[in-house]
């Protein structure tokens, strides 16, 4: 931006000449005044960067007086134009701090040189002023105390912070630094000093930097820092003491690398450690898999839980643990504080509780089923007894009728019964009557089977029995389902099976469940289902095999879980195999399932022969 200049010259021709020369060299002339009134009017409106002021003006005041008046409100730099160079005039003008003089007559070179030098000085003064303000601002706003000391130990410059830290009653230069800070010497060093002004004690870091013939002294108040440090040390000791004495096993690991930084006595007992594992990777203690899960959880959560993790102590003891962790920070370093609780006993009790609930559910279910089946069996038994009784009477009557009809046919010749020759009708009638009687006997046997299945023992007594009895009873009860599901049912029971100690009702329930599953897994009547029973290695083995759809590999491990079922859509409860598995366990037996997709499943049950449970 072009520099803006006001020319005050009572000789208009000279003023115009000056203006012309300046504008040709890039300056902007904002006004050309011939007296004080015109000059003041231009200054009020334009605020020029420099005034070229003629000392001798044709007005009530000369140029020096006019500049004095202007400087009362506007600090505009001035260069005087004059043909007078007497000492008195020059001396009077110096009170206004002129930036130069242009002596008439002048040349363009002297005019431009004076104006250029004036603007250079103006810029230097502006820069110096800004730097001075900056230095003063730094001194006023810095949190450190700063003082400048000369070679004679006299304070020549200082800020208020220095005075406050040093406890100076009055903040002023001219004091001896050694009277303020005992033990001070010139040089370059840093030290921690204690200050006591009679009212309070302070701790500060004193820094001394030598320069030229003096020194710069800085004071940093660390009183609160020292207090915090002391309190932190006390808190740290308390934390370490509490952490070490905690009942719950715990350890602290670094987020970076998962290195163990500390562990308490309870953890050492839990893992049978002879000494602290400080400095080693946490994976060597809790396992690689658990360590990776801990890192992933801690990276995304300030607090996390990792339940039911299998662990092994240094002594070889296996236990189940719950992990709980908090991410804590120390400066820019992050750590994970982990609590490890041995929940093996809790897990064992949960399993027992789950089994008891499952057995209670089954007991209630069987009780309800027993009531229902007993009612149905009773209702079926009454009309069936009526059929059997009436059939036997009709059969006796029919024998007498047949004797009479035989005699009548001998006398009269061939008789017709319902448009059928008597000789043929006689055989059909006897056969139909025999079918009715056998059918009622079949109904009677089914009712007896239902009653036996539904009856609940008051105690789950075990006694010597042959597995053949409950196995054949189960097959007998499922006869209708077998005929409906497959044309290729095979039953192979080895003769003279050794007895076992067991409960016939419960084993019957197991065999019904397993055979029923095999039948339901068979998609076509042409596919075989077989039941084998034989002796091997002192155990009675029952093997049920089908060629059905099979069981998925991921489901094999879960089929004995309570309420797990692959037949949710068909209304499966997921209790059948769970109950069967529990019953076989009660018999000290084995329960094994092998399966292959679309090729079938084999369920093998083994029960010790002649063993008391």
Secondary structure as UniProt FT lines:
FT   STRAND          4..8
FT   HELIX           12..24
FT   TURN            25..26
FT   STRAND          28..33
FT   HELIX           36..46
FT   STRAND          50..54
FT   HELIX           63..71
FT   TURN            72..73
FT   STRAND          77..82
FT   HELIX           87..93
FT   HELIX           94..96
FT   STRAND          100..103
FT   HELIX           108..141
FT   STRAND          145..149
FT   TURN            151..152
FT   STRAND          154..158
FT   HELIX           160..166
FT   HELIX           177..180
FT   TURN            182..183
FT   STRAND          189..196
FT   STRAND          201..211
FT   TURN            212..213
FT   STRAND          214..221
FT   HELIX           223..245
FT   STRAND          249..254
FT   TURN            255..257
FT   STRAND          259..263
FT   HELIX           265..270
FT   TURN            271..272
FT   TURN            278..279
FT   HELIX           283..286
FT   HELIX           288..300
FT   STRAND          303..312
FT   TURN            314..315
FT   STRAND          318..330
FT   TURN            331..332
FT   STRAND          333..342
FT   HELIX           344..412
FT   STRAND          416..417
FT   TURN            418..419
FT   STRAND          420..421
FT   HELIX           422..454
FT   STRAND          463..465
FT   HELIX           467..477
FT   HELIX           479..485
FT   STRAND          488..493
FT   STRAND          500..502
FT   HELIX           504..520
FT   TURN            525..526
FT   STRAND          528..536
FT   TURN            537..538
FT   STRAND          539..546
FT   HELIX           553..556
FT   TURN            557..560
FT   TURN            562..563
FT   TURN            568..571
FT   HELIX           576..586
FT   TURN            587..588
FT   STRAND          590..596
FT   TURN            597..599
FT   STRAND          600..608
FT   TURN            609..610
//
